[in-house]
Amino acid sequence: MPRVPADGQVVSVTYADKPESGFVTGVTYGLSLLVDSPASGRELCITMHSDDPRWAMVPAITVAALRGLCPFDPGMVIGYMKPYVEGSGLSSLLLGAPDSRLAVGRRIDLALSPGQDAEDSVELVGAYPIYASERKFFHAHGAQMAWNSGWDPSDPTRPSLI
């Protein structure tokens, strides 16, 4: 449900077994459509080692709640009120580059016909679920520790880095 109904819906496009068997990937559509927003021209994506399609909805839930308020910049940490998926302790997001296994660049072309207007190109921002304790730590000390830790950000059952 959008925060402001006039903003329209945020859609989650879900891909089962992408980038490989046993994974689910979700990509938002609707963030980039909001004009005069710090996040215009961006969409979020998530890839989780799970067959639970609820993980693919996580970026859309976040975008629907914060669209127009948040720039969704890589490096940001965003909190949520409760775990995103029942049975998981992951309740926040760390934003960064899209999962490298997706074999897409930082920008994707949403045009119906190749070579159309450059306005159809959007920046894809990766959304990585993290624990609330990690969110607090990353706010205070920066998120570089996560990227340097050797963690598996697509593992919904991973232990906390903190």
N, C-alpha and C positions, 0 to 999 in steps of 0.2 A: 504494500500500500504506500503510495507516495506521501511524503511529508506535506506537500502542498498539492492538492488535487489538480490544479491547473498545469503542473509540471508533466503530467502524464505518467503512465506506467513505466516501470523498469522491468525489462525482460531478462530472464536468465536462459541462455542457450546452453543445453546440457549435452555433453558427449560422453557416452559410456565407453569404457575400454580405450580411452585416448589419454595420453599418447601411446599407451600400451595396455595390454590385458591387465585387469585388476585395478585400474585407475578410473577416476571420474574427473572431467574437466568442465568448468562452467565459465561462460563469458557473458558479461552484462551487455545490454543494449538499452540506451536511454540516457546515460550520463552525458554522452557527447552531444546530445540534442539540445541540452539546456544552454541557450545563448546567454551571453553576458555573465558567465559563471567562471570562477577560477579553474574549473575542471572541464570547460568546454573542449571538445576534441579528445577526450580520454574515455576509455572503458576499462573495467577491471576484469581480471581472469584469475581462476584458481585451479590448481591441479592437486588432487589428493589420492593417495594410495588407499582406495576404498571403493566398494561397490555401492555405497550409500549415496543416492542422488541428492540428499539434503545438503551435502557439502557444496555442490555446484550452485546452490541458492545463496550461499553466504555473501558473495560480493553484491548480489542484487538487493539483499536485505539491507546491507550497509549503505549502498547507494541511495535506496529509497528513503532511508532515514536522514541522510546527510547531504543529499544533492542540493546545491545552491549555498551550502554553508562551508563545505570542505573542499580544498583543492585536489585532494587525493594524490599528493605528491609522493614519488618514491622516497622512502626513508621515513615516512610518517608512521606512527602507531595510533591505532584507533581502537577504543574500547567498546564493549557491548555489555548489556545488562546481565546476561546469563550465557552459559555455554551455547555455541552455535548449533551443535548437534547433541541430542540427548546421549548421555553415556560418555561424553568427552569433556575434559576440563578446559578446552580451548575456547576462549571467550573474547579474544581481541584479534586485531590484524596488524601485521607488519607489511607495508607496501614496498615493492621493489620491482626489479626487472621480471618479465614473465619467465616461467619455468623453461629452462633451456631445452628440455625434452619435447616441447611443443613445436620446435623448428619453425618459429615465426620470429620476425624482427620486432623491434619496439614499436613499429608502426604497421598497421594493417589497412588495406584498402577495402572499404565497404561499398564501393561503387558497383552497380549492376553490370556495367561494361568496363573492362580494363581501359585505363587511360583517360577516364572521365575526370571531372573537376578534382583538384587537390583537396577541396573541402570534404571529400568523402574518405579521406585518410584520417585515422585516429591513432592516438598513442595507446598502446596496451600496457597496463600497469598490473603487475602480479600482486595477488593478495594471499598472504601466508598467515594462517591461524596460529596464534600464540597464546600463552597463559597470561592471566592478569598480572602475576608477579613479574613476568618478562616485560609486559607493557610498562609497568612502573620503572623497572630498571632501565629499559631503553629510553624512556622519557628523560631520566636523570643522566644517563651516561652515553647515549647514542646507540644506534642499532648495529654498529659495525661488528660488535662482539658476535652477534648471531651469524652474520655472513662469514666470519672467520672461524667459527666453532666446528665446522664439519657436520652440523646438524642435518637432518633430513626434514625439510619444511613440509614435505608432502605426507608425512607419517602422522595420522591422527591419534596415535597411541604413544607418541614419543614422550620421553621424560622432559621435564622442564630444564632449561639451560641454567636457571637460577637456583 
